[in-house]
Amino acid sequence: MEIVLVGLNHRTAPVEVRERVSFTAEQARRASEELRSKGIL
């Protein structure tokens, strides 16, 4: 798994950009579980 940090300002970033870096609650849950299983969280 590759971890990437992206910074966005919700007031200035266009919706199109925010949509490209968003993820669902299920995707967040799976990523969190994977990070925990690898001892990262």
N, C-alpha and C positions, 0 to 999 in steps of 0.2 A: 504494500500500500504506500502510495506517495502522499505525503502531507504537504499541502500548499497553503500559505497564508495570503489572503487577499483582503485589502482594506478598501471599503467603499463608504461614501457618505450618502446616506439615504435622502438627503436634501438636494444634492447636486448631481448624483449619478443618474443617468437616464434609466427609465424603467427597463428598456431593452437590455442594458448591462446587468441590472439587478436580477432580471429573470434568468440570465445565463449562468449566474453563480449561485442561484438558490437551489435548495434541495428539500425534499419532503421530510415529514417527521419520521417516516419509516427509514429513509436513507440515512438520516441522522442517527437513529437508533442502531442501525446495522454498523455504521462507521464507529460509533462509540463502543459497541460490543467488540469489534475487531481490534480497536486500539487497546481496550482492556485486556483482551486475550494475549496481546503481545507485550503487556506490561508497560504500555506507554501512558495509560491513564491510571 
